[in-house]
Amino acid sequence: MTKAASYTSIIDSFSWNNVFAHYDWNPHDRFNVAHEVCDRYADDPQRIAIFYENHLGEKRTITYRELRDWSNQMANVFRKLGVKKGDRVCALLPKNPALIVYILAAWKVGAVYVPLFTAFGPQAIEYRINHSEAKVILTNKEQRSKLPSREKTPTLEHIFIIDGADNDNDLPFWETLSKELADHKTEETTVNDLLAIQYTSGSTGMPKGAMWSHNLLINIYPYMRYAIGLRDDDVFLGGADPGWAYGLIFCTFAPMCFGVPIVFYEGPFKPETYYSLMEKYHVTNFTYAPTAYRAMAAAGAELIGKYQIGVRAMSSAGEPLNPEVIRFFQQHLGVTVHDHYGLSETLMLIGNFNAVNMEIRPGSMGWVLPGFEVALLDDEGTPVADGEVGQIAFNTNSIPNVFKGYWKEPEKTAERLMGSWFLTGDLATKDSDGYFWFQGRADDIISSAGYRIGPFEIESCLIEHPAVVEAAAVGKPDPLKGEIVKAFVVLADGYTPSEELAQELSLFVKNHLSKHEYPREVEFVSELPKTPSGKIQRFILRNHEIEKQKNA
């Protein structure tokens, strides 16, 4: 695909049957993601899958053949442990090659992978393990300390540690798999078999487990080829964390589906680090969240000028990207960052296309991806006119549908469906040229630094503190993160508002829940706005914060 292509020509020529031809196994008969992202490329012993580096400076180049053999060995371990098709396994690990080996092995036996984010605290981890009924977990010594006791997670039978096992009940990951043969027959799953459960954030309840099928790998093809603009000769670097959908799929397994080497960096984000990675590994295709792009632009032109960077395509997703950030990279790299839209349940739906000569309109999400049917609907399910605000919805009958509903919550699934339309909860407008423009959220999800954060889990955690009677969490506008979490707290008798108590409550959430979800600000109030039925009206608090920003 070249830049000479037009959007119209792509739409006119697009066919899902042509997409099917890309894959090694016939999707009509059998389909397993592990085979398509790894084993099919392992015949060439020199073909590189991963350029791995960590913050200590350790480096390793890993081939597809090595990944195949290691994941085969781990698949044999899974089978000996009794892990079978449909069982859930999870991991709490940063970007380490062991994570990829483990996930591939799980899929090779037909198991279902449940990602966990390393910034989660014990409470968030315990909920997801128990709700998914996970049988096995992979982690390291640092994260091991956050795992709940075996009594609190009764389904969890085995714990693998990648850097040695100090506990007699834990299993050393590499040592255990090294004892197995590298021969294994991959489970012949179908496109409709369950692949993964990605927990999302909800505004009216605990996190929901969005179920993905093996269809996922077909679903992502238009996004990778047209929006990301992936070419077979690319070297791909995606910075998002594999604990989340974008990092797990689009920064890891999606480029591997095309046999493209990925740069897998284990360490904290720093602009200079990522410029260095781009130069060192000759990265040609890069994607990250708007927060990272804003930080890279804020680091200035002098820093970017120190490196020889040959990136030709840059992409962003998670929230609208600021026009000034787009202009920075246009000026100093000669590359336009392309903004995209999607969500955990559906994956990517709309985007500015790196593979097409299109006008980039800063602030716009771009066009609908080929093969997808997306509409903006009013409350009655009727499409709105151009220029009017409607809820983004996609037709589940029109695509290889990756979303199989929410794990153990059919009623939650039903709430998101209107006939064959899945309601995203996000609002947008569409102009006469087909460009979509994000307007806000129909629910109370907080979008901070590319993370979609549900207020209910934060509020539930705050209420566990003895000083808190009630709490409401909302998104407060922030120039760097898009939004930050702000909590409004009603104190119990005997407690007095103070800056010290506010900091204590923030730290309480940070330690118990997650490093990305804790409230950056806490305001003490005498009462919270509520509906007659007693539901907290978070939008009133959120709108108040927006007005304060405007009048500041």
Order of alpha helices (4+ residues) and beta strands (2+ residues): alpha-alpha-alpha-beta-beta-alpha-beta-alpha-beta-alpha-beta-alpha-beta-beta-alpha-beta-beta-alpha-beta-beta-alpha-beta-alpha-alpha-beta-alpha-beta-beta-beta-beta-beta-beta-alpha-beta-beta-beta-beta-beta-alpha-beta-beta-alpha-beta-alpha
